[in-house]
Amino acid sequence: MNHLPLIIKREYLAKVKNKSFILMTFLTPLIMVGLITLVTYLTSVNNEKVRTISVLDQAGFLKGALVSNDYTIYHYLESMDLETAKTLSNQNNSYGLLYIPNHPLDSVSTHIKFLSEEAPSLTFVTGLESKIEIRLKELKLEKAGVDLSKIKAAKTYVNLNQQSYEGVKTSKSGSFMKLGFGVLSGYLLFMFIIIYGNLIMRSVIEEKTSRIIEIIVSSVKPIQLMLGKIFGTSLAGITQFALWIVLLGLLMTAASFFLGVDFSATPQNDMMTEALNNQAANSEIQGLINDFRGLPIFNLIIAFILFFAGGYLLYSSLYAAIGAAVDNETDTQQFILPVIMPLILAFYVGFFTVLEDPHGSISIVFSYIPFTSPIVMLMRIPFGVPLWEQLLSLTVLVITFVITVWVAAKIYRVGILMYGKKPSYRDLVKWLKY
Amino acid sequence: MKDLLEVLDVSKNFGDFQALSNVSIKVPKHSIFGLLGPNGAGKTTLIRIVNQITMPDSGQVFIDGAPLEPHHVQHIGYLPEERGLYKSMKVGEQALYLAQLKGLSYNDAKNRLKHWFEKLEISHWWDKKTQELSKGMAQKIQFVVTVLHRPKLLIFDEPFSGFDPINANLIKDEILQLRDEGATVIFSTHRMESVEELCDHIALIHESKKILDGKLVDIKRQYKTNSFEVGLSTSNKNQLKRLIAERFDVTTADFKSLGDDLKLNVKLGSGDRSDDLLAFLSQNASINHYRELIPTASEIFIQTVKNNGL
């Protein structure tokens, strides 16, 4: 008789009604948004400080090159000697003093100094340096008799229209999008396995410690109970994830609306918008949309569902077997490590190899090994993987999944009725023969 | 078919450990069958095989003449020795779930549960969480869930452990009633008082082997030694004892009585009958106490296990 729906329903409700589960569901987004808000707020406070930079330009090269903005005010000092300038900039609370001594254009660059109380940040220094560099370069060019306006007119931006031989358009920003999709789906799967695999394991242990297990298995086959547990817990997990996404969205909106926290208002973003403005922004956005259209969306979604399900079920059956083998959670450590290792390996291979070279041999090999394939293949697919490779990898995954479930069910069947002694790996192998 | 359950030549090994070796038992319909044996003898393994929790290495099991199949779980009610309930689930919910797993529909399960809860006067427990129940209360729920689907075969593994005497009696009466209504009951226990009271048939398992089985009365008949316990009032105890000892095997007995009696265990010779002893005694003394010594299940148990242990 098929009791699977009944078991799934119970497992689902048992998880969803659980107090700590409910608490986690609502607290997690709250804490996350709270932290992000705090960080963003602190950053913006940090940025709002207006810095005055005193500039002592004895050579007169930088006239008009440093333009004040909201955060930085450049205060040009009349010609005076360095000591007076130092006292003066100290008096009017300047952040620092930029000193350009009177040297000829060719050699001045090695003598420019920046004096300040505290060491300035790297970004600040780099920004200042590049501004000075540009100005000095222009001056040198002018001195050599080059017409600057012609150079400006000759300036060309190149954005390669990337295309595969089949005529599919690709682009740099497209690569970023692919990367994003790959990393996101790999990370989701990774987190999902760890969080809900553990939940499954704990619920198996709970059935053992509460001694209800023998009553249940006298009515249903242990494999049904195990699968019911896995599916029920997964559904609860999907519910929790969906709620998290919705709540996160709502809270972010609420936070930016009520607290006035602009999550995009970081200095880096400012610089990027600036850069975007410089290059023709419109065509860039158009490009993004095209890139998105250019992604194999349908393939991505189907592959995501299949590999996610396959990978998750593979690992969760292992977690269920571990839960059945031990009596309490402290005994799980030695068995969990070998389960988590390939997971972490997959994640790092995905992160460091696939994103670098999605079609390299390491990427390909790991996208076939069933314990790493879900994560690695999900990261590869956005870069275009032939269908037969995907199918082959999926077949290997499904076969392994069936074998793993069979092995896990064996261990489960014997383990749930074993109390007392913590089993060794040799015991587990013996159980397969019972 | 007169046997509801037949276990034929079943063996089971766990690695190097032999749990059951060629065990066969027959459980007649409408009987209460005692499965006896010391701890670790293999009782629970045998019961798990009947419940299809464990698969036998060899041998067969028949229910009502048909080989054991997965659907048979509906006709079996099993109360394991290691029993518990989901701690965080409510009593009613939990009972409904377990009943549905045995194949009852939601409505059937609910109606029958209501009936049982009223009968045992525990209706107000319905919305309680299991962790609020005492051990005895939880056992009642487990008992109800075990019998709810009206199984043909009921299997109780150490059913009375954890019950106070009042509740144990209550459950005992329920078991007897279920037997009268047509169920067949298997009891696994090493508590002999309950065997004496309840069981019609017994099987004794020791170190994975069945060493004795049959009707309890038959076994007792087989194990009795034709001995009688007598209490006699006389003026000269020693003389009387010598007189009886000339005719029968005599040992001193120890039992409680009101007077200062000569207490003896008298074993009859092979040709003697009880009447002969009575006639002989009444000629020589007045008889205050006369009782045939019937071995208790406990004595049979200990004796058989000892004999087989050597």
Interface residues (C-beta under 8 A of the other chain):
Chain A: M1 H3 L6 I7 R10 A14 N18 E206 E207 S210 R211 I212 E214 I215 I216 V217 S218 S219 V220 K221 L417 Y419 K430 K433 Y434
Chain B: F14 G15 R48 N51 Q52 I53 T54 P70 H71 V73 Q74 I76 Y78 L79 P80 E82 R83 G84 L85 Y86 K87 S88 M89 Y97 L98 Q100 L101 K102 G103 Q142 V145
